[in-house]
Amino acid sequence: MAFVLVRYTVGDFQRWKTSFNDAYDMRKECGEKSCRVFRSSNDPNEVVIIHEWDSLSAARHFVRSRRMRQCMENAGVVGKPDTVFLKEISRPL
């Protein structure tokens, strides 16, 4: 399994949330297995997401895609996101 941790700021959280939910099927088609969404306790417009993907290559392809950039633009993401690609090395006991 591969994971992608993404952190960014949005202009309007409700607008972003609607757009993010609308993109569910697209993310699944591209290989996303699941995701968890977090909102900063200090800034309600700061979002952190941990996506689980089929593979690291599928995750990288999606993150670099025009589709993803367009979704983020439509959702009101401000600035460039911080993105970290993670490869699972072990599962907790």
N, C-alpha and C positions, 0 to 999 in steps of 0.2 A: 504494500500500500504506500501511497504517497500523499502528502499533505501540503497545503498551501496556506500560509498565514498571511492575511492581508489586513492592513490598517490604513484607513483614510478618513477624511473629513467630508461631510456632506452639507449642502446648503440648507436642506430641509429634510429632517429625518423621515417624516411621513411620506413625502414624495419618493425618497430613496427606497423605503421599505416596500411600497407598492411596486416600484420598478423591479426590485430584487425578487419579489415573489412572482411577478409576471415572467421572469426569466428562468423559472424553475425547470420547465421542460427542456429549454435550450441547454442549460447546464447539464442535465441528466443525459441528453443526447451526446454531449461532448465527453462524457465519462465521469462526471461527478457522482460519487456514491452517497455522500451526505455532507452536511455543513452545520456549523454552530455559529450563531451570530451573537456578538456581545456589543454592549454600548457602554462607553466610558462613564464612570460615575462623576468625573470632573467636567466633562464636556458632552452634552447630550447629542451633539452632531459628530462625535468621533465614534467610528464603527470599527470593530475588529471581527474578522471572520476566519474560521478555521474550516477549510474545505478538505474533504477526503476524496481522492481520485483513484481511478483504476491503476494509473501508472504516472510516473513522473513526466514522461514524454507527453501524455495527454494533457496533464495540468499545464505544462509549459506552453504547449500549442494553444490552449484556450486562453491563457493569460496574455499571450502575445497577439491574439487574433483581433481583427478589425471588429468583429461582432462584440467582443467583450469591451473594447474601447468605446464603441457606440452605446452599449448598454450603460456604461458608467457615465458617459456624457449626458444621456437622457435622464439618468437618475439624479443628476446634480452633484456628482462627486467633484470636490474642489481640490485642485492641485494633483500632484502625482502620488499614487498610493505607494506605501511601503509594502513590498511583497517578499516573502521568504519561502523558498521551496524546501520541504522537509521530507526526509526518507525515514520511515520507521525502522528502528533496529531491534526493538524488542517490545513485547507487551507486558504490562504490569501483571504481577501474580494475582 
